Amino acid sequence: MLYMDTGVAQVGASLDYIQHQVKAEADDIGFLKSLLFSQHLHKIIPIYRCMEKLNMPAAGPYLECATGLTGELLEDLSPCRHHPDVAELIDILSYPHMLTLLCAHDSIACKDYDPRLPPIPLEVDEDDEVVKVVKLIKNNEPLGATIHQNEITGVIEIARVMKGGAADRSGLIHVGDQVCEVNGISVQGKTPDDILEILTASGNTVTLKLYPAQDTVSSHRESTMKVRALFDYIPIQDELNPCPEASLSFSKGDILHVVCQEDSLWWQAKKRGDNSIRAGLIPSRHLQERRRIIKLNMVNGSSTQDAENSRKSPVLSPSSSPGFKQCRRLKKMMYYVSQNPAYDLDEVVTYEEVELSYPVPGRFRPIVLIGAPGVGRNELKRRLIGSKSEHFQDVVPYTSRPRRHPEQDGKDYNFVSREEMEKNILLQKFAEYGEYKGHLYGTSLESIRSVVTSGKVCVLTPHTQALKFLRTREIQPFIILVKPPILEVLRESRRAHQARATIDENQTRPFTDADFEEMLSRTHKIQNQYGHYFDYVIINDELTVAVNELIRIAHSIENEPQWVPLTWIET
């Protein structure tokens, strides 16, 4: 468990109040929050406390010339090298790894970290044009710049400069600079692929001769946008990627810091937690949405022109949304979300802009467990609530059916008339509702709010269709997908515990292979349609392990910052 210093945590929890009192900039408060809740800071504080008690002087180098001193020592020892001990010492001090270690020591002692290059000359050619000669040391990394051939003039130009790369750090290479020579080789008549071969064959140092761009674009302020990736991306598999070597691969759920959005098609980003200073190319939201819409329309048999028209309008074809009268038909169980058109549209998901949300004392995010029927989410909910019943709480559902003995109104169900329930459904007061054997059942939004405002953690197991209505700024749920294991493990674990499938309120039966296959199929469909909503995934292969994991996640939600949609915390 991560140690959190009490004083620092109190200051962090007070930042929202401080911001309101002094009217501080949101960016400044956000920076302070990220610093105060940083795992690195809270790992360093205990070490600092221990060092305070030791009262030790700060460590530092004893000398700055270990290499020179070693050379003098070797000269003094040389006359005595016939002695076995002296010969062994000379061998140790002459060993290449030891010399490299001593050189590194001297560099650190002198704080000499940067490579040394000769001064950058500015030459004037025969036509009185200024030419930049730029020398870069690659240090086994890409140069951090891409090139293209100007469609009008045919010359090779710098297309983009990657943030944090060698070209960007030099401060001498800009978008639009014309490339004249690479390592003394003229690029006239050569293609970008030819130049790439020259760079590949070059050593660790690259010398570029450039004509400065006519209108050098001043460096833009680095973007602070952070997004959650809602798709997997592998650059080498993207035929449109202009430079896979300079691109960033990521997985669904990764947090990306977008540092540059100057290119409408290709953003530059860094992966959260990656210590690399160099950004990589990723497809922009515009590009990825367009590709996604074209793919969807091709799957649906539409033309490319239809896809382009769809791109102009963010609204795609609405999914079927049955009206209230339709739900009166007798069904085993059918759920509907509230009839709001904004929640019944297909979505093209690419990136979601996010920000860190810090725990608020006394207000806890509801935990929503989603999964296919039979996967065990209701049992997980029951055991989570049982682990700390004074802290975790379920909501009491509403129903129009008559109360049975020994049911209690307000405990087992909230019993209301059908007319009242129909009225509240039309007023969109239910996150979900359905009909079973002629009676209505539903989960009230007010019931959820009541649990949240009471200072308890609301635990829900709604139908997947309710997610679009629950995932709002007001409710701010933490959504967990409960997945079954692979078929063999699923079959073995359920039968070992004699698990049974629920037929209705009073009837169960053993699971069949068809049930297991349907469970896996439903889970796959849920992930495809609602995967961008999930904050975490639990695989329920062993119930005790899954319960412990759920309890651990519930604790972290209450005590650690979480990435949430930016709209949830914007004022």
C-alpha positions in Angstrom: 0.0 0.0 0.0 1.3 3.5 -0.9 2.3 5.6 2.1 0.7 9.1 2.0 2.1 11.8 4.3 -0.8 13.2 6.4 0.3 16.8 6.0 0.7 16.6 2.2 -2.6 14.9 1.9 -4.4 17.6 3.9 -2.9 20.3 1.8 -4.0 18.4 -1.4 -7.5 18.0 -0.1 -7.7 21.8 0.6 -6.6 22.9 -2.8 -10.2 23.3 -4.2 -11.0 25.5 -1.2 -7.8 27.5 -1.7 -8.5 27.9 -5.4 -12.0 29.3 -4.6 -10.6 31.7 -2.0 -7.7 33.2 -4.0 -9.2 32.7 -7.5 -6.2 30.8 -8.7 -5.7 29.5 -12.2 -7.1 26.0 -12.8 -3.8 25.0 -14.5 -1.8 26.0 -11.4 -4.1 24.1 -9.0 -4.0 21.1 -11.3 -0.2 21.2 -11.3 -0.1 21.3 -7.5 -2.6 18.5 -7.3 -0.6 16.3 -9.6 2.6 17.1 -7.6 1.1 16.5 -4.1 -0.7 13.2 -5.1 2.3 12.0 -7.1 3.4 8.4 -6.2 7.0 9.5 -6.6 6.6 12.3 -4.0 5.0 10.0 -1.5 7.7 7.4 -2.0 10.4 10.0 -1.4 8.9 11.5 1.8 9.6 8.5 4.1 13.2 8.4 2.8 13.5 12.1 3.6 12.1 11.6 7.1 14.7 8.9 7.8 17.6 11.0 6.4 16.4 13.9 8.6 16.8 11.7 11.7 20.3 10.6 10.6 21.5 14.1 10.1 24.0 13.0 7.5 25.8 15.5 5.3 24.9 15.6 1.6 26.8 13.1 -0.4 29.2 14.4 -3.1 32.2 13.4 -5.1 35.6 13.3 -3.3 37.4 14.4 -6.5 36.6 15.3 -10.1 39.6 13.7 -11.8 39.5 10.0 -11.0 40.6 9.2 -14.5 43.7 11.4 -14.3 44.6 10.1 -10.9 44.3 6.5 -12.1 46.7 7.3 -15.0 49.2 8.7 -12.5 48.8 5.6 -10.3 49.4 3.3 -13.2 52.7 5.1 -14.0 53.8 4.8 -10.4 53.0 1.1 -10.3 54.6 0.2 -13.6 58.1 -0.4 -12.2 56.7 -2.9 -9.7 54.5 -4.8 -12.1 56.6 -8.0 -11.6 54.9 -8.4 -8.1 51.8 -10.5 -8.4 49.6 -8.2 -6.3 50.7 -5.1 -8.2 50.2 -6.8 -11.6 46.6 -7.8 -10.6 45.9 -4.1 -9.5 47.3 -2.8 -12.8 45.0 -5.3 -14.7 42.0 -4.2 -12.7 42.6 -0.4 -13.2 43.4 -1.0 -17.0 40.2 -3.0 -17.6 37.9 -1.1 -20.1 34.9 -1.4 -17.9 36.8 0.2 -15.0 38.0 3.1 -17.2 34.5 3.6 -18.4 33.2 3.7 -14.9 35.8 6.2 -13.9 35.0 8.4 -16.9 31.3 8.3 -15.9 32.3 9.3 -12.3 34.2 12.3 -13.6 31.4 13.4 -15.9 28.9 13.3 -13.0 31.2 15.0 -10.6 31.7 17.8 -13.1 28.0 17.8 -14.1 29.1 17.3 -17.7 26.1 15.6 -19.1 25.6 17.0 -22.6 27.5 15.9 -25.7 30.0 18.4 -27.0 29.7 19.6 -30.5 31.6 22.3 -32.4 29.9 25.7 -32.7 27.1 25.8 -35.3 28.3 27.8 -38.3 26.1 29.9 -40.5 27.4 29.8 -44.1 26.6 32.0 -47.0 26.5 30.3 -50.4 27.3 31.9 -53.7 23.8 33.3 -54.1 24.1 35.1 -50.7 21.6 32.8 -49.0 22.1 31.9 -45.4 22.7 28.1 -44.8 22.4 26.4 -41.4 24.8 23.6 -40.7 23.3 21.5 -37.8 25.1 18.7 -36.2 23.1 16.2 -34.0 24.1 13.3 -31.9 21.5 10.6 -32.1 22.4 8.6 -29.0 20.6 5.5 -30.4 17.4 7.4 -30.8 15.5 8.8 -33.9 16.4 12.3 -34.9 12.9 13.4 -34.1 12.0 15.0 -37.4 10.2 13.9 -40.5 10.7 15.1 -44.0 8.5 15.3 -47.2 8.9 16.4 -50.8 7.2 19.7 -51.6 4.6 18.9 -54.2 5.1 22.3 -56.0 8.9 22.8 -55.8 10.0 19.2 -55.5 12.5 20.1 -52.7 12.9 18.1 -49.5 11.6 19.9 -46.5 11.2 19.3 -42.8 7.6 18.2 -42.3 7.4 18.2 -38.5 9.7 18.3 -35.5 8.9 15.9 -32.7 8.6 17.4 -29.3 11.5 16.4 -27.0 13.4 14.7 -29.8 17.0 15.5 -30.7 16.0 18.0 -33.5 13.6 19.8 -31.1 16.2 20.0 -28.3 18.7 21.5 -30.7 16.4 24.5 -31.3 17.9 24.8 -34.8 15.6 22.8 -37.0 12.1 24.1 -37.9 9.2 23.1 -40.0 9.7 24.2 -43.6 13.5 24.2 -43.5 14.8 23.0 -46.9 17.3 20.1 -46.7 20.4 20.6 -48.9 22.9 18.0 -47.7 22.9 15.1 -45.3 26.4 14.1 -44.0 27.9 16.0 -46.9 25.8 14.2 -49.5 23.6 16.5 -51.7 19.9 15.6 -51.6 19.2 17.1 -55.0 17.2 14.6 -57.1 16.8 12.3 -54.2 13.5 11.1 -52.6 12.7 11.0 -48.9 13.3 7.2 -49.0 16.8 7.8 -50.4 17.5 10.2 -47.6 16.2 7.7 -45.0 18.8 5.2 -46.3 21.6 7.8 -45.9 20.5 8.4 -42.3 20.3 4.7 -41.6 23.8 4.2 -42.8 25.2 7.1 -40.8 26.9 6.8 -37.5 25.9 8.4 -34.2 26.5 11.9 -35.5 24.4 13.5 -38.3 25.2 16.8 -40.1 22.4 18.6 -41.9 22.8 21.5 -44.2 19.6 23.5 -44.3 18.1 26.6 -46.0 16.0 28.2 -43.2 12.3 28.4 -43.9 11.1 31.7 -45.2 8.5 32.0 -42.5 9.7 30.2 -39.4 6.8 29.3 -37.3 7.4 30.3 -33.7 7.3 27.4 -31.1 3.8 27.0 -29.9 3.0 26.5 -26.2 3.0 22.8 -25.4 -0.5 21.3 -25.2 -1.7 20.1 -21.8 -4.5 17.9 -23.1 -4.7 14.4 -21.6 -6.8 11.7 -23.2 -7.8 8.1 -22.5 -7.2 6.0 -25.6 -10.4 4.0 -26.5 -8.7 1.8 -29.2 -5.5 -0.1 -29.7 -2.9 1.4 -32.0 0.1 -0.3 -33.6 2.0 2.1 -36.0 3.6 -0.5 -38.2 0.1 -1.8 -39.1 -1.2 1.6 -40.1 -0.7 2.2 -43.9 -1.4 5.9 -43.5 1.2 6.5 -40.9 3.9 8.9 -42.4 6.7 7.6 -40.1 6.0 4.5 -38.0 9.5 4.8 -36.5 8.6 8.1 -34.9 5.2 7.0 -33.7 3.7 5.9 -30.4 2.0 2.5 -29.9 -0.6 2.3 -27.2 -3.4 0.1 -25.9 -7.1 0.8 -25.1 -7.2 2.5 -21.7 -3.8 4.1 -21.8 -3.6 7.8 -20.7 -1.8 9.9 -23.3 -0.5 13.5 -22.9 -1.0 15.2 -26.2 1.8 17.7 -26.5 1.2 19.0 -30.0 -2.0 19.3 -32.1 -0.6 21.6 -34.9 -1.1 18.9 -37.5 -4.8 18.2 -38.0 -4.1 14.5 -38.9 -1.2 13.5 -36.7 -0.9 14.6 -33.1 2.3 14.2 -31.0 1.9 12.5 -27.6 3.6 10.8 -24.7 2.3 7.9 -22.7 1.5 8.6 -19.1 4.2 7.2 -16.9 6.7 6.9 -19.7 9.9 8.6 -18.8 10.9 9.2 -22.4 11.2 13.0 -23.2 10.5 12.4 -26.9 6.9 12.5 -28.1 5.6 10.1 -30.8 3.0 10.5 -33.6 -0.5 9.3 -33.0 -3.6 9.6 -35.3 -5.6 12.7 -34.4 -9.2 12.5 -33.2 -10.4 13.8 -36.6 -8.4 11.2 -38.6 -9.4 8.3 -36.3 -13.1 9.3 -36.3 -13.1 9.5 -40.1 -11.5 6.1 -40.5 -13.9 4.6 -37.9 -17.0 6.0 -39.7 -15.8 4.8 -43.1 -15.2 1.3 -41.6 -18.6 1.3 -40.0 -20.3 2.4 -43.2 -18.4 -0.2 -45.2 -19.6 -2.9 -42.8 -23.1 -1.6 -43.1 -22.9 -1.7 -46.9 -22.7 2.1 -47.3 -20.5 4.0 -49.8 -17.5 6.1 -49.1 -19.6 9.1 -49.9 -22.1 8.1 -47.3 -19.2 7.9 -44.8 -18.1 11.4 -45.7 -21.6 12.7 -45.2 -21.7 11.0 -41.9 -18.4 12.7 -40.9 -20.0 16.1 -41.4 -22.8 15.2 -39.0 -21.8 13.7 -35.6 -25.1 11.9 -35.3 -25.2 8.4 -36.7 -28.3 6.2 -37.3 -30.2 5.8 -34.0 -30.4 2.4 -32.4 -33.9 1.0 -31.9 -35.5 2.5 -28.8 -38.8 0.9 -28.0 -41.5 3.3 -26.8 -43.2 2.9 -23.4 -46.2 1.0 -24.8 -44.0 -1.6 -26.3 -42.6 -2.5 -22.9 -46.0 -3.5 -21.7 -45.8 -6.8 -23.6 -45.2 -9.8 -21.4 -41.5 -10.7 -21.4 -39.2 -12.7 -19.2 -37.3 -9.5 -18.4 -36.6 -6.5 -20.6 -34.6 -3.4 -19.6 -34.9 0.1 -21.1 -32.9 3.2 -20.4 -34.8 6.4 -20.0 -36.1 7.6 -23.4 -33.6 10.4 -24.1 -32.4 10.5 -27.8 -28.9 11.7 -26.7 -28.3 8.3 -25.2 -29.7 6.1 -28.0 -27.2 7.0 -30.7 -24.3 4.9 -32.1 -21.0 6.4 -31.0 -17.7 6.7 -32.7 -15.1 6.4 -29.9 -11.5 7.4 -30.3 -10.2 9.4 -27.4 -11.8 10.8 -24.3 -10.3 13.9 -22.7 -9.6 13.2 -19.1 -8.2 14.8 -16.0 -7.2 13.5 -12.5 -10.0 13.6 -10.0 -9.0 13.7 -6.4 -10.9 11.9 -3.6 -13.5 14.1 -1.8 -14.0 13.2 1.9 -17.4 11.9 2.6 -18.4 11.5 -1.1 -17.7 8.2 -2.8 -18.1 7.2 -6.4 -20.7 4.5 -7.0 -19.3 1.1 -8.1 -21.1 -0.3 -11.1 -20.6 -4.0 -12.0 -21.4 -4.9 -15.6 -21.3 -8.4 -17.1 -23.2 -11.1 -18.9 -26.0 -13.0 -17.1 -24.5 -15.8 -14.9 -21.0 -14.3 -14.7 -21.4 -13.7 -11.0 -21.6 -10.0 -10.6 -24.6 -10.2 -8.2 -22.6 -12.5 -6.0 -19.6 -10.1 -6.1 -21.9 -7.3 -5.1 -23.3 -9.3 -2.2 -19.9 -10.2 -0.9 -18.5 -6.6 -1.3 -21.5 -5.2 0.7 -21.1 -8.0 3.3 -17.4 -7.2 3.8 -18.4 -3.8 5.2 -22.2 -3.4 5.3 -22.0 0.0 7.1 -20.0 1.4 4.2 -21.3 -0.3 1.0 -25.0 -0.2 0.2 -27.3 -1.5 -2.6 -30.2 0.6 -3.8 -33.8 -0.6 -3.2 -35.5 -1.2 -6.5 -39.1 -0.1 -7.3 -41.9 -2.4 -8.4 -45.6 -2.2 -9.2 -46.3 -5.8 -8.0 -48.1 -6.4 -4.7 -46.0 -6.9 -1.6 -45.6 -10.5 -0.5 -45.1 -11.9 3.0 -42.6 -11.3 4.6 -41.3 -8.5 2.3 -40.9 -5.0 3.8 -41.6 -1.8 1.9 -38.5 0.2 1.5 -36.2 -2.7 2.4 -36.9 -5.4 -0.2 -38.6 -3.2 -2.7 -40.3 0.2 -2.9 -43.8 -0.9 -3.6 -45.8 1.7 -5.7 -48.8 1.6 -8.0 -48.4 0.9 -11.7 -49.8 4.4 -12.5 -47.2 6.1 -10.3 -44.4 4.1 -11.8 -45.5 4.7 -15.3 -45.6 8.5 -14.6 -42.1 8.5 -13.1 -40.8 6.5 -16.1 -42.2 9.1 -18.5 -40.5 11.8 -16.3 -37.2 10.0 -16.8 -36.7 9.3 -13.1 -35.4 5.8 -13.6 -32.0 4.8 -14.8 -33.5 1.6 -16.1 -36.8 -0.2 -16.0 -38.5 -3.3 -17.3 -41.5 -5.6 -17.1 -41.7 -9.1 -15.7 -44.9 -11.2 -15.6 -47.0 -8.1 -16.0 -45.3 -6.1 -13.3 -42.9 -3.1 -13.7 -39.4 -3.0 -12.0 -36.9 -0.2 -12.0 -33.9 1.5 -10.5 -34.6 5.1 -9.4 -32.0 7.8 -10.0 -33.1 9.4 -6.8 -32.3 6.2 -4.9 -28.8 6.3 -6.2 -28.4 9.9 -5.3 -29.7 9.2 -1.8 -27.0 6.6 -1.2 -24.3 8.8 -2.5 -25.3 11.8 -0.4 -25.5 9.6 2.7 -21.8 9.1 2.6 -21.9 5.5 1.6 -20.6 3.7 -1.5 -23.5 2.8 -3.8 -23.0 -0.7 -5.5 -25.1 -1.3 -8.6 -25.5 -4.2 -11.1 -27.5 -2.5 -13.9 -28.2 -3.6 -17.4 -25.6 -2.5 -19.9 -28.0 -0.2 -21.6 -28.3 1.9 -18.4 -24.6 2.8 -18.6 -25.2 5.8 -21.0 -27.6 7.2 -18.5 -25.6 6.5 -15.3 -22.2 7.7 -16.6 -22.8 11.4 -15.9 -21.1 14.2 -14.1 -23.7 14.0 -11.3 -23.3 10.3 -10.6 -19.6 9.7 -11.7 -19.7 5.9 -11.4 -16.6 3.7 -11.4 -17.6 1.0 -13.9 -16.1 -2.5 -13.7 -16.6 -5.2 -16.3 -16.9 -8.7 -14.7 -15.6 -11.2 -17.3 -15.7 -15.0 -17.3 -12.4 -16.9 -17.8 -11.8 -19.0 -20.9 -14.3 -21.7 -21.6 -12.3 -24.6 -20.0 -11.7 -22.7 -16.8 -15.3 -21.4 -16.8 -16.7 -24.9 -17.1 -14.4 -26.3 -14.4 -14.8 -23.5 -11.9 -18.6 -23.3 -12.1 -19.2 -27.1 -11.9 -16.7 -27.4 -9.0 -18.8 -25.0 -7.0 -22.1 -26.4 -8.3 -23.1 -23.0 -9.6 -26.6 -22.8 -11.0 -28.3 -20.6 -13.6 -31.3 -18.5 -12.6 -34.5 -19.2 -14.5 -36.8 -16.9 -12.6 -37.2 -15.7 -9.0 -37.9 -19.2 -7.7 -36.2 -21.6 -10.1 -32.6 -22.5 -11.0 -30.8 -25.2 -12.9 -27.2 -26.3 -13.5 -25.2 -24.5 -16.1 -24.9 -26.1 -19.5 -22.1 -25.8 -22.1 -24.6 -23.7 -24.1 -24.9 -21.3 -21.1 -21.1 -21.0 -20.9 -20.8 -20.3 -24.6 -23.6 -17.7 -24.5 -21.9 -16.1 -21.5 -18.6 -15.7 -23.4 -20.4 -14.5 -26.5 -22.4 -11.9 -24.6 -19.3 -10.7 -22.8 -17.5 -10.2 -26.2 -20.5 -8.1 -27.5 -20.6 -6.0 -24.3 -16.9 -5.3 -24.6 -17.3 -4.3 -28.3 -20.2 -2.0 -27.6 -19.5 -0.6 -24.2 -15.8 -1.2 -23.7 -15.0 2.6 -23.7 -17.0 3.0 -20.5 -15.1 0.5 -18.4 -12.6 1.8 -15.8 -11.5 -1.7 -14.7 -11.9 -5.4 -15.7 -12.1 -8.3 -13.2 -11.9 -11.9 -14.4 -14.2 -14.0 -12.2 -12.4 -17.3 -12.5 -12.0 -17.9 -8.7 -14.7 -16.2 -6.6 -12.5 -15.5 -3.5 -9.7 -14.0 -5.6 -12.2 -11.8 -7.5 -13.9 -10.6 -4.3 -10.5 -9.6 -2.8 -9.6 -7.8 -6.0 -12.9 -6.0 -6.0 -12.4 -4.9 -2.3 -8.9 -3.7 -3.2 -10.2 -1.7 -6.2 -13.0 -0.2 -4.0 -10.3 1.0 -1.5 -8.2 2.6 -4.2 -11.1 4.5 -5.7 -11.7 6.1 -2.3 -8.1 7.0 -1.6 -6.2 7.5 -4.9 -6.7 10.0 -7.7 -8.6 8.6 -10.7 -8.7 9.6 -14.3 -12.2 10.8 -15.2 -13.8 12.7 -18.2 -12.8 16.3 -18.2 -16.4 17.4 -18.3 -16.9 15.9 -14.8 -14.6 18.4 -13.1 -14.8 21.4 -15.3 -16.6 24.4 -13.7 
